Amino acid sequence: MAAVNEERMQATERLQRDLAALTATVEHPNGTCMVTASPKGEIKALHLHPALLKQGARAVGEVVTETVRLATNAAVQLSFNKMALALGDGMAIDVESIAGDSPFRSTWNPVTPPEAPAEQAPQERRTRAPRVEDPDEDAFFDNPSWLR
């Protein structure tokens, strides 16, 4: 019994060390920024493409912020994955029920450059027949002599 508890304590300490050192590196979808971040949102490394700097301060701020969010979400997801491997899926599910869904499960929406609106052809209006559950009602409303 004491040996099992000792193994659990060592596994817990190892997991804590692994999680404390965990980072994820993500490149922005437009390729102008790369960020390495911790699950806490600490920026460990930031690389900006010179083309981004030519777009102005606002663009730099938006791209860096989005990339930090993506890198942080990726690091948090990695921590959930490590925890699930170390503690088992059942414990990971319990942690998610307390902490909320993992980023990739709940909010993984990669930033993508805006698309130009496609030309839309005018759509013809179609009138749909009302959906009727009872066939007798359909027969009633199809009879024009009843509609006055």
DSSP file (Angstrom, degrees, kcal/mol; ACC not computed):
  #  RESIDUE AA STRUCTURE BP1 BP2  ACC     N-H-->O    O-->H-N    N-H-->O    O-->H-N    TCO  KAPPA ALPHA  PHI   PSI    X-CA   Y-CA   Z-CA
    1    1 A M     >        0   0    0      0, 0.0     4,-2.1     0, 0.0     5,-0.2   0.000 360.0 360.0 360.0 -44.0    0.0    0.0    0.0
    2    2 A A  H  >  +     0   0    0      1,-0.2     4,-2.1     2,-0.2     5,-0.1   0.856 360.0  53.7 -64.5 -35.1    2.8    2.4    0.9
    3    3 A A  H  > S+     0   0    0      2,-0.2     4,-2.2     1,-0.2    -1,-0.2   0.885 107.6  50.3 -67.5 -38.4    4.6    1.6   -2.4
    4    4 A V  H  > S+     0   0    0      2,-0.2     4,-2.2     1,-0.2    -2,-0.2   0.918 111.3  48.2 -65.1 -44.1    1.4    2.5   -4.4
    5    5 A N  H  X S+     0   0    0     -4,-2.1     4,-2.3     1,-0.2    -2,-0.2   0.893 110.6  51.6 -63.6 -39.2    1.0    5.8   -2.6
    6    6 A E  H  X S+     0   0    0     -4,-2.1     4,-2.3     2,-0.2    -2,-0.2   0.901 109.7  49.7 -63.9 -41.5    4.7    6.6   -3.2
    7    7 A E  H  X S+     0   0    0     -4,-2.2     4,-2.5     2,-0.2    -2,-0.2   0.900 110.8  49.9 -63.6 -41.6    4.3    5.9   -6.9
    8    8 A R  H  X S+     0   0    0     -4,-2.2     4,-2.4     2,-0.2    -2,-0.2   0.906 110.2  50.2 -64.1 -41.6    1.3    8.1   -7.1
    9    9 A M  H  X S+     0   0    0     -4,-2.3     4,-2.4     2,-0.2    -2,-0.2   0.914 112.3  47.2 -63.6 -42.8    3.1   10.9   -5.3
   10   10 A Q  H  X S+     0   0    0     -4,-2.3     4,-2.5     2,-0.2    -2,-0.2   0.904 112.3  49.7 -65.6 -40.8    6.1   10.6   -7.7
   11   11 A A  H  X S+     0   0    0     -4,-2.5     4,-2.4     2,-0.2    -2,-0.2   0.887 111.2  49.8 -64.3 -39.0    3.7   10.5  -10.7
   12   12 A T  H  X S+     0   0    0     -4,-2.4     4,-2.4     2,-0.2    -2,-0.2   0.917 111.7  47.6 -66.1 -43.6    1.9   13.6   -9.4
   13   13 A E  H  X S+     0   0    0     -4,-2.4     4,-2.2     2,-0.2    -2,-0.2   0.905 112.2  49.9 -63.7 -41.1    5.2   15.5   -8.9
   14   14 A R  H  X S+     0   0    0     -4,-2.5     4,-2.6     2,-0.2    -2,-0.2   0.911 111.0  49.5 -63.3 -43.0    6.4   14.5  -12.4
   15   15 A L  H  X S+     0   0    0     -4,-2.4     4,-2.8     1,-0.2     5,-0.2   0.913 109.8  51.1 -62.9 -42.9    3.1   15.7  -13.9
   16   16 A Q  H  X S+     0   0    0     -4,-2.4     4,-2.1     2,-0.2    -2,-0.2   0.907 111.6  47.4 -61.6 -42.1    3.4   19.0  -12.0
   17   17 A R  H  X S+     0   0    0     -4,-2.2     4,-1.5     2,-0.2    -2,-0.2   0.923 113.1  48.8 -64.1 -44.2    6.9   19.5  -13.3
   18   18 A D  H  X S+     0   0    0     -4,-2.6     4,-0.6     1,-0.2    -2,-0.2   0.914 112.8  47.0 -62.3 -43.3    5.9   18.6  -16.9
   19   19 A L  H >< S+     0   0    0     -4,-2.8     3,-0.6     1,-0.2    -1,-0.2   0.864 108.9  54.9 -67.9 -35.4    2.9   21.0  -16.8
   20   20 A A  H 3< S+     0   0    0     -4,-2.1    -1,-0.2     1,-0.2    -2,-0.2   0.825 114.1  40.8 -67.1 -30.6    5.0   23.8  -15.4
   21   21 A A  H 3< S+     0   0    0     -4,-1.5    -1,-0.2    -3,-0.2    -2,-0.2   0.449  89.7 121.3 -95.6  -1.2    7.5   23.5  -18.3
   22   22 A L    <<  +     0   0    0     -3,-0.6     2,-0.3    -4,-0.6    53,-0.1  -0.385  31.0 161.5 -71.6 136.6    4.9   23.0  -21.0
   23   23 A T        -     0   0    0     15,-0.2     2,-0.4    -2,-0.1    15,-0.2  -0.944  23.0-149.4-142.5 164.9    4.7   25.4  -23.9
   24   24 A A  E     -A   37   0A   0     13,-2.2    13,-2.4    -2,-0.3     2,-0.5  -0.996   7.5-147.2-136.9 143.0    3.2   25.4  -27.4
   25   25 A T  E     +A   36   0A   0     -2,-0.4     2,-0.4    11,-0.2    11,-0.2  -0.944  21.0 177.2-112.8 128.6    4.4   27.2  -30.5
   26   26 A V  E     -A   35   0A   0      9,-2.7     9,-2.6    -2,-0.5     2,-0.4  -0.986  19.8-146.5-133.2 139.6    1.8   28.3  -33.1
   27   27 A E  E     -A   34   0A   0     -2,-0.4     7,-0.2     7,-0.2    -2,-0.0  -0.881  31.0-110.9-102.5 137.7    2.1   30.3  -36.3
   28   28 A H    >   -     0   0    0      5,-3.0     3,-2.5    -2,-0.4     5,-0.2  -0.352  30.9-114.0 -61.2 145.7   -0.6   32.7  -37.3
   29   29 A P  T 3  S+     0   0    0      0, 0.0    -1,-0.1     0, 0.0    83,-0.1   0.773 117.3  55.9 -55.7 -27.5   -2.6   31.4  -40.3
   30   30 A N  T 3  S-     0   0    0      3,-0.1    -2,-0.1    33,-0.0    82,-0.0   0.512 109.5-125.6 -85.7  -1.2   -1.3   34.3  -42.4
   31   31 A G  S <  S+     0   0    0     -3,-2.5     3,-0.1     2,-0.2    -1,-0.0   0.565  80.4 109.7  77.8   9.6    2.3   33.3  -41.6
   32   32 A T  S    S+     0   0    0      1,-0.1    17,-3.0    16,-0.1     2,-0.3   0.515  75.1  36.8 -97.3  -4.5    3.4   36.7  -40.2
   33   33 A C  E     - B   0  48A   0     15,-0.2    -5,-3.0    -5,-0.2     2,-0.4  -0.997  54.6-170.2-150.6 140.1    3.7   35.8  -36.5
   34   34 A M  E     -AB  27  47A   0     13,-2.4    13,-2.8    -2,-0.3     2,-0.4  -0.999  13.2-173.8-132.4 132.4    4.9   32.9  -34.5
   35   35 A V  E     -AB  26  46A   0     -9,-2.6    -9,-2.7    -2,-0.4     2,-0.5  -0.974  17.5-159.4-129.5 138.1    4.4   32.7  -30.7
   36   36 A T  E     +AB  25  45A   0      9,-2.4     8,-3.1    -2,-0.4     9,-1.6  -0.984  30.6 169.1-110.4 123.5    5.5   30.2  -28.0
   37   37 A A  E     -AB  24  43A   0    -13,-2.4   -13,-2.2    -2,-0.5     6,-0.2  -0.915  30.7-126.1-136.0 158.7    3.3   30.5  -25.0
   38   38 A S    >   -     0   0    0      4,-2.0     3,-1.8    -2,-0.3    38,-0.2  -0.502  39.9-101.1 -93.0 168.8    2.6   28.6  -21.7
   39   39 A P  T 3  S+     0   0    0      0, 0.0    37,-0.1     0, 0.0   -16,-0.1   0.742 124.2  59.8 -62.3 -20.8   -0.9   27.5  -20.6
   40   40 A K  T 3  S-     0   0    0      2,-0.1     3,-0.1    35,-0.0    32,-0.1   0.529 123.0-105.6 -83.0  -5.9   -1.0   30.5  -18.4
   41   41 A G    <   +     0   0    0     -3,-1.8     2,-0.3     1,-0.3    31,-0.1   0.541  67.5 152.7  92.6   8.7   -0.6   32.8  -21.4
   42   42 A E        -     0   0    0     30,-0.1    -4,-2.0     1,-0.1     2,-0.7  -0.577  44.6-131.1 -72.6 129.5    3.0   33.7  -20.7
   43   43 A I  E     +B   37   0A   0     -2,-0.3    -6,-0.2    -6,-0.2     3,-0.1  -0.745  30.6 173.2 -84.8 116.7    4.8   34.6  -23.9
   44   44 A K  E     +     0   0A   0     -8,-3.1     2,-0.3    -2,-0.7    -7,-0.2   0.759  69.5   5.7 -93.5 -30.8    8.0   32.6  -24.1
   45   45 A A  E     -B   36   0A   0     -9,-1.6    -9,-2.4     2,-0.0     2,-0.4  -0.987  59.3-170.3-153.8 146.4    9.0   33.6  -27.7
   46   46 A L  E     -B   35   0A   0     -2,-0.3     2,-0.5   -11,-0.2   -11,-0.2  -0.976   3.5-176.3-142.4 123.9    7.6   36.0  -30.3
   47   47 A H  E     -B   34   0A   0    -13,-2.8   -13,-2.4    -2,-0.4     2,-0.4  -0.986   6.6-166.6-124.3 125.6    8.7   36.2  -33.9
   48   48 A L  E     -B   33   0A   0     -2,-0.5   -15,-0.2   -15,-0.2   -16,-0.1  -0.919  19.2-129.9-112.9 136.5    7.3   38.8  -36.3
   49   49 A H    >>  -     0   0    0    -17,-3.0     3,-1.4    -2,-0.4     4,-1.1  -0.627  23.1-123.8 -77.8 140.0    7.7   38.7  -40.1
   50   50 A P  H 3> S+     0   0    0      0, 0.0     4,-1.0     0, 0.0    -1,-0.1   0.805 109.8  64.2 -56.1 -29.6    8.9   42.1  -41.4
   51   51 A A  H 34 S+     0   0    0      1,-0.2     4,-0.3     2,-0.2     3,-0.3   0.842  98.1  55.1 -64.1 -31.6    5.8   42.2  -43.7
   52   52 A L  H X4 S+     0   0    0     -3,-1.4     3,-1.8     1,-0.2     4,-0.3   0.902 101.3  57.2 -67.3 -40.0    3.6   42.4  -40.7
   53   53 A L  H >< S+     0   0    0     -4,-1.1     3,-0.9     1,-0.3    -1,-0.2   0.784  99.6  59.5 -62.7 -26.7    5.5   45.5  -39.3
   54   54 A K  T 3< S+     0   0    0     -4,-1.0    -1,-0.3    -3,-0.3    -2,-0.2   0.607  92.8  69.2 -76.0 -11.3    4.7   47.3  -42.5
   55   55 A Q  T <  S-     0   0    0     -3,-1.8     4,-0.4    -4,-0.3    -1,-0.2   0.532 109.1-107.9 -87.5  -6.2    0.9   46.9  -41.9
   56   56 A G    <>  -     0   0    0     -3,-0.9     4,-2.1    -4,-0.3    -1,-0.2  -0.150  33.1 -69.5 101.3 164.3    0.9   49.3  -38.9
   57   57 A A  H  > S+     0   0    0      1,-0.2     4,-2.7     2,-0.2     5,-0.2   0.858 125.8  54.3 -62.4 -40.2    0.6   49.1  -35.2
   58   58 A R  H  > S+     0   0    0      2,-0.2     4,-2.4     1,-0.2    -1,-0.2   0.932 110.3  46.0 -62.7 -45.8   -3.1   48.1  -35.2
   59   59 A A  H  > S+     0   0    0     -4,-0.4     4,-2.6     2,-0.2     5,-0.3   0.902 112.7  51.0 -63.7 -41.3   -2.5   45.1  -37.5
   60   60 A V  H  X S+     0   0    0     -4,-2.1     4,-2.7     1,-0.2     5,-0.3   0.941 111.2  48.3 -61.0 -47.2    0.6   44.0  -35.4
   61   61 A G  H  X S+     0   0    0     -4,-2.7     4,-2.4     1,-0.2    -2,-0.2   0.907 113.2  46.7 -60.4 -44.2   -1.5   44.2  -32.2
   62   62 A E  H  X S+     0   0    0     -4,-2.4     4,-2.5     2,-0.2     5,-0.2   0.925 115.0  45.3 -65.5 -45.5   -4.4   42.2  -33.6
   63   63 A V  H  X S+     0   0    0     -4,-2.6     4,-2.5     2,-0.2     5,-0.2   0.919 114.9  47.6 -67.3 -42.8   -2.2   39.5  -35.2
   64   64 A V  H  X S+     0   0    0     -4,-2.7     4,-2.6    -5,-0.3     5,-0.2   0.933 113.1  48.7 -63.6 -44.9    0.0   39.1  -32.1
   65   65 A T  H  X S+     0   0    0     -4,-2.4     4,-2.2    -5,-0.3    -2,-0.2   0.925 113.3  46.7 -60.8 -45.6   -3.0   39.0  -29.8
   66   66 A E  H  X S+     0   0    0     -4,-2.5     4,-2.3     1,-0.2    -1,-0.2   0.904 113.6  48.4 -63.4 -41.2   -4.7   36.3  -32.0
   67   67 A T  H  X S+     0   0    0     -4,-2.5     4,-2.7     2,-0.2    -2,-0.2   0.881 109.7  51.6 -70.0 -37.5   -1.6   34.3  -32.2
   68   68 A V  H  X S+     0   0    0     -4,-2.6     4,-2.8     2,-0.2     5,-0.2   0.910 110.3  50.3 -63.1 -41.4   -0.9   34.4  -28.4
   69   69 A R  H  X S+     0   0    0     -4,-2.2     4,-2.6    -5,-0.2    -2,-0.2   0.929 112.0  47.2 -61.5 -44.8   -4.5   33.2  -27.9
   70   70 A L  H  X S+     0   0    0     -4,-2.3     4,-2.2     2,-0.2    -2,-0.2   0.914 114.2  46.7 -63.5 -43.0   -4.0   30.3  -30.3
   71   71 A A  H  X S+     0   0    0     -4,-2.7     4,-2.4     2,-0.2    -2,-0.2   0.899 112.9  49.3 -66.9 -40.7   -0.7   29.4  -28.7
   72   72 A T  H  X S+     0   0    0     -4,-2.8     4,-2.7     2,-0.2     5,-0.2   0.928 111.3  49.1 -64.0 -44.6   -2.1   29.6  -25.2
   73   73 A N  H  X S+     0   0    0     -4,-2.6     4,-2.5     1,-0.2    31,-0.2   0.900 111.2  50.2 -60.7 -40.4   -5.1   27.4  -26.2
   74   74 A A  H  X S+     0   0    0     -4,-2.2     4,-2.4     2,-0.2    -1,-0.2   0.901 111.3  48.5 -64.9 -40.0   -2.7   24.9  -27.8
   75   75 A A  H  X S+     0   0    0     -4,-2.4     4,-2.1     2,-0.2    -2,-0.2   0.900 111.5  49.3 -66.7 -40.7   -0.6   24.8  -24.6
   76   76 A V  H  X S+     0   0    0     -4,-2.7     4,-2.3     2,-0.2    -2,-0.2   0.917 110.7  50.9 -63.5 -41.9   -3.7   24.4  -22.4
   77   77 A Q  H  X S+     0   0    0     -4,-2.5     4,-2.5     1,-0.2    -2,-0.2   0.917 108.5  51.6 -62.1 -42.5   -4.8   21.6  -24.7
   78   78 A L  H  X S+     0   0    0     -4,-2.4     4,-2.7     1,-0.2    -1,-0.2   0.889 108.6  51.6 -60.4 -38.3   -1.4   19.9  -24.4
   79   79 A S  H  X S+     0   0    0     -4,-2.1     4,-2.4     2,-0.2    -1,-0.2   0.899 109.2  49.5 -66.8 -38.8   -1.7   20.1  -20.6
   80   80 A F  H  X S+     0   0    0     -4,-2.3     4,-2.4     2,-0.2    -2,-0.2   0.911 111.9  49.6 -62.2 -41.6   -5.2   18.5  -20.8
   81   81 A N  H  X S+     0   0    0     -4,-2.5     4,-2.2     2,-0.2    -2,-0.2   0.924 111.8  46.9 -64.6 -44.7   -3.7   15.7  -23.0
   82   82 A K  H  X S+     0   0    0     -4,-2.7     4,-2.5     1,-0.2     5,-0.2   0.906 112.4  50.7 -62.3 -41.5   -0.7   15.2  -20.6
   83   83 A M  H  X S+     0   0    0     -4,-2.4     4,-3.3     1,-0.2     5,-0.5   0.912 109.2  50.5 -63.7 -42.1   -3.1   15.1  -17.6
   84   84 A A  H  X S+     0   0    0     -4,-2.4     4,-1.8     1,-0.2    -1,-0.2   0.892 111.9  48.2 -63.8 -38.8   -5.3   12.5  -19.4
   85   85 A L  H  < S+     0   0    0     -4,-2.2    -2,-0.2     2,-0.2    -1,-0.2   0.904 118.8  39.3 -66.8 -40.2   -2.3   10.3  -20.1
   86   86 A A  H  < S+     0   0    0     -4,-2.5    -2,-0.2    -5,-0.2    -3,-0.2   0.884 130.9  24.6 -78.1 -38.9   -1.0   10.6  -16.6
   87   87 A L  H  < S-     0   0    0     -4,-3.3     4,-0.4    -5,-0.2    -3,-0.2   0.611 110.5-109.1-105.1 -14.8   -4.3   10.4  -14.6
   88   88 A G     X  -     0   0    0     -4,-1.8     4,-2.1    -5,-0.5    -1,-0.2  -0.073  32.4 -81.0  99.1 156.0   -6.6    8.6  -17.1
   89   89 A D  H  > S+     0   0    0      1,-0.2     4,-2.6     2,-0.2     5,-0.2   0.858 124.7  59.0 -62.6 -37.3   -9.5    9.7  -19.1
   90   90 A G  H  > S+     0   0    0      1,-0.2     4,-1.8     2,-0.2    -1,-0.2   0.921 109.2  43.2 -60.2 -44.8  -11.9    9.4  -16.2
   91   91 A M  H  > S+     0   0    0     -4,-0.4     4,-2.5     2,-0.2    -1,-0.2   0.883 112.3  53.9 -68.1 -38.5   -9.9   11.9  -14.1
   92   92 A A  H  X S+     0   0    0     -4,-2.1     4,-2.5     1,-0.2    -2,-0.2   0.896 107.9  50.4 -62.8 -39.2   -9.4   14.2  -17.1
   93   93 A I  H  X S+     0   0    0     -4,-2.6     4,-1.9     2,-0.2    -1,-0.2   0.897 109.9  50.9 -64.7 -39.7  -13.2   14.2  -17.6
   94   94 A D  H  X S+     0   0    0     -4,-1.8     4,-1.1     2,-0.2    -2,-0.2   0.912 110.6  48.5 -63.0 -42.5  -13.7   15.1  -14.0
   95   95 A V  H >X S+     0   0    0     -4,-2.5     4,-3.6     1,-0.2     3,-0.5   0.918 110.2  51.6 -64.3 -42.9  -11.2   18.0  -14.3
   96   96 A E  H 3X S+     0   0    0     -4,-2.5     4,-2.3     1,-0.2    -1,-0.2   0.857 104.5  57.1 -62.2 -34.3  -12.9   19.3  -17.4
   97   97 A S  H 3< S+     0   0    0     -4,-1.9    -1,-0.2     2,-0.2    -2,-0.2   0.815 117.0  35.3 -67.2 -27.3  -16.2   19.2  -15.6
   98   98 A I  H << S+     0   0    0     -4,-1.1    -2,-0.2    -3,-0.5    -1,-0.2   0.897 128.8  32.6 -87.7 -48.1  -14.7   21.5  -13.0
   99   99 A A  H  < S-     0   0    0     -4,-3.6    -3,-0.2     1,-0.3    -2,-0.2   0.649 113.0-110.6 -86.8 -16.6  -12.4   23.7  -15.1
  100  100 A G     <  -     0   0    0     -4,-2.3    -1,-0.3    -5,-0.4    -2,-0.2  -0.325  52.8 -37.6 103.9 167.0  -14.5   23.7  -18.3
  101  101 A D        -     0   0    0     -2,-0.1     6,-0.0     1,-0.1    -8,-0.0  -0.187  69.4 -97.7 -61.5 153.2  -14.0   22.1  -21.7
  102  102 A S    >>  -     0   0    0      1,-0.1     4,-2.4     4,-0.1     3,-0.8  -0.363  39.5-107.6 -66.3 154.4  -10.5   21.9  -23.1
  103  103 A P  H 3>>S+     0   0    0      0, 0.0     4,-2.3     0, 0.0     5,-0.8   0.874 117.9  50.1 -55.8 -42.1   -9.8   24.7  -25.7
  104  104 A F  H 345S+     0   0    0    -31,-0.2     4,-0.2     1,-0.2   -30,-0.0   0.796 113.9  46.5 -70.9 -24.8   -9.9   22.5  -28.7
  105  105 A R  H <45S+     0   0    0     -3,-0.8    -1,-0.2     2,-0.1    -4,-0.1   0.868 127.3  22.9 -80.2 -38.1  -13.2   21.0  -27.6
  106  106 A S  H  <5S+     0   0    0     -4,-2.4    -2,-0.2     1,-0.1    -4,-0.1   0.853 136.6   9.3-102.0 -38.7  -15.0   24.2  -26.7
  107  107 A T  T  <5 +     0   0    0     -4,-2.3     2,-1.5    -5,-0.3    -3,-0.2   0.227  69.4 141.5-133.2  17.7  -13.4   27.2  -28.5
  108  108 A W      < +     0   0    0     -5,-0.8    -4,-0.1    -4,-0.2   -38,-0.0  -0.472  18.5 148.0 -71.7  96.1  -11.0   26.0  -31.1
  109  109 A N        -     0   0    0     -2,-1.5    -1,-0.1     3,-0.0     3,-0.1  -0.813  38.5-146.0-126.7  87.7  -11.7   28.5  -33.9
  110  110 A P        -     0   0    0      0, 0.0     2,-0.4     0, 0.0   -82,-0.0  -0.215  24.5-108.0 -56.9 144.2   -8.5   29.1  -35.7
  111  111 A V        -     0   0    0    -45,-0.1   -81,-0.0   -44,-0.0   -41,-0.0  -0.580  42.1-175.9 -73.1 128.7   -8.1   32.6  -37.0
  112  112 A T        -     0   0    0     -2,-0.4     3,-0.1    -3,-0.1   -82,-0.0  -0.967  33.0 -99.8-126.7 146.2   -8.4   32.7  -40.8
  113  113 A P        -     0   0    0      0, 0.0     2,-0.0     0, 0.0     0, 0.0  -0.326  52.1 -95.4 -60.3 144.6   -8.0   35.7  -43.0
  114  114 A P        -     0   0    0      0, 0.0     2,-0.3     0, 0.0     0, 0.0  -0.343  39.1-132.3 -63.6 140.5  -11.4   37.2  -44.0
  115  115 A E        -     0   0    0     -3,-0.1     3,-0.0     1,-0.1    -3,-0.0  -0.678  20.9-108.1 -92.8 147.7  -12.7   35.9  -47.3
  116  116 A A        -     0   0    0     -2,-0.3     2,-0.1     1,-0.1    -1,-0.1  -0.534  45.9 -99.9 -70.4 137.9  -14.1   38.2  -50.0
  117  117 A P        -     0   0    0      0, 0.0     2,-0.1     0, 0.0    -1,-0.1  -0.387  40.1-124.7 -62.8 132.8  -17.8   38.0  -50.2
  118  118 A A        -     0   0    0      1,-0.1     2,-0.3    -2,-0.1    -3,-0.0  -0.459  28.0 -98.7 -76.8 147.8  -18.8   35.7  -53.1
  119  119 A E        -     0   0    0     -2,-0.1     2,-0.6     1,-0.0    -1,-0.1  -0.506  41.6-151.8 -65.1 127.1  -21.2   37.0  -55.7
  120  120 A Q        -     0   0    0     -2,-0.3     3,-0.1    -3,-0.1    -1,-0.0  -0.904   5.8-136.6-109.3 126.7  -24.6   35.7  -54.9
  121  121 A A        -     0   0    0     -2,-0.6     2,-0.1     1,-0.1     0, 0.0  -0.536  38.1 -95.6 -74.3 143.0  -27.1   35.1  -57.6
  122  122 A P        -     0   0    0      0, 0.0     2,-0.4     0, 0.0    -1,-0.1  -0.386  42.5-133.6 -61.2 133.5  -30.6   36.3  -56.7
  123  123 A Q        -     0   0    0     -2,-0.1     2,-0.2    -3,-0.1    -3,-0.0  -0.698  14.4-119.0 -92.5 140.5  -32.5   33.4  -55.3
  124  124 A E        -     0   0    0     -2,-0.4     2,-0.5     1,-0.1    -1,-0.0  -0.525  27.8-119.1 -74.7 141.2  -36.0   32.7  -56.5
  125  125 A R        -     0   0    0     -2,-0.2     2,-0.5     2,-0.0    -1,-0.1  -0.684  31.4-168.6 -81.1 128.9  -38.7   32.8  -53.8
  126  126 A R        -     0   0    0     -2,-0.5     2,-0.6     2,-0.0    -3,-0.0  -0.958  15.2-138.8-118.0 137.1  -40.4   29.6  -53.4
  127  127 A T        -     0   0    0     -2,-0.5     2,-0.4     0, 0.0    -2,-0.0  -0.821  19.8-149.0 -94.4 130.7  -43.6   29.2  -51.5
  128  128 A R        -     0   0    0     -2,-0.6     3,-0.1     1,-0.0    -2,-0.0  -0.756  17.1-116.1 -99.1 143.8  -43.6   26.0  -49.4
  129  129 A A        -     0   0    0     -2,-0.4     3,-0.0     1,-0.1    -1,-0.0  -0.559  45.5 -98.4 -70.5 140.3  -46.7   24.1  -48.6
  130  130 A P        -     0   0    0      0, 0.0     2,-0.5     0, 0.0    -1,-0.1  -0.324  37.0-112.1 -62.2 142.6  -47.2   24.2  -44.8
  131  131 A R        -     0   0    0     -3,-0.1     2,-0.5     2,-0.0    -3,-0.0  -0.646  38.7-167.8 -77.9 123.0  -46.0   21.1  -43.1
  132  132 A V        -     0   0    0     -2,-0.5    -3,-0.0     1,-0.1     6,-0.0  -0.948  22.0-167.7-120.3 128.9  -49.0   19.3  -41.8
  133  133 A E  S    S+     0   0    0     -2,-0.5    -1,-0.1     1,-0.1     3,-0.1   0.843  79.8  59.1 -79.4 -35.2  -49.0   16.4  -39.4
  134  134 A D    >>  -     0   0    0      1,-0.1     4,-1.3     2,-0.0     3,-0.8  -0.856  69.8-153.7-102.0 118.9  -52.6   15.4  -39.9
  135  135 A P  H 3> S+     0   0    0      0, 0.0     4,-1.7     0, 0.0    -1,-0.1   0.780  94.8  62.7 -62.8 -24.9  -53.6   14.4  -43.5
  136  136 A D  H 3> S+     0   0    0      1,-0.2     4,-2.0     2,-0.2     5,-0.1   0.886 100.0  52.7 -66.7 -37.1  -57.2   15.4  -42.8
  137  137 A E  H <> S+     0   0    0     -3,-0.8     4,-2.5     1,-0.2     5,-0.2   0.903 105.9  54.4 -63.3 -40.2  -56.1   19.0  -42.2
  138  138 A D  H  X S+     0   0    0     -4,-1.3     4,-1.4     1,-0.2    -1,-0.2   0.915 108.9  47.5 -59.9 -43.5  -54.3   19.1  -45.5
  139  139 A A  H  X S+     0   0    0     -4,-1.7     4,-0.6     1,-0.2    -1,-0.2   0.883 110.4  53.4 -65.0 -38.0  -57.5   18.0  -47.3
  140  140 A F  H >< S+     0   0    0     -4,-2.0     3,-0.9     1,-0.2     6,-0.2   0.934 111.8  43.2 -62.2 -47.6  -59.5   20.6  -45.4
  141  141 A F  H 3< S+     0   0    0     -4,-2.5    -1,-0.2     1,-0.2    -2,-0.2   0.694 106.0  62.4 -76.9 -17.5  -57.2   23.5  -46.4
  142  142 A D  H 3< S+     0   0    0     -4,-1.4    -1,-0.2    -5,-0.2    -2,-0.2   0.652  83.3  89.4 -78.4 -13.6  -56.9   22.3  -50.0
  143  143 A N    X<  -     0   0    0     -3,-0.9     3,-1.6    -4,-0.6     4,-0.5  -0.748  64.3-162.0 -87.1 108.0  -60.7   22.8  -50.5
  144  144 A P  G >  S+     0   0    0      0, 0.0     3,-0.8     0, 0.0    -1,-0.2   0.736  83.6  69.3 -64.6 -22.2  -61.1   26.4  -51.7
  145  145 A S  G 3  S+     0   0    0      1,-0.2    -2,-0.0    -3,-0.1    -3,-0.0   0.748  96.6  54.0 -69.7 -19.3  -64.8   26.5  -50.8
  146  146 A W  G <  S+     0   0    0     -3,-1.6     2,-0.9    -6,-0.2    -1,-0.2   0.666  92.7  80.2 -85.1 -16.6  -63.8   26.4  -47.1
  147  147 A L    <         0   0    0     -3,-0.8    -1,-0.1    -4,-0.5    -6,-0.0  -0.804 360.0 360.0 -95.1 105.2  -61.6   29.4  -47.4
  148  148 A R              0   0    0     -2,-0.9    -1,-0.2     0, 0.0    -3,-0.0   0.330 360.0 360.0-130.2 360.0  -63.7   32.6  -47.3
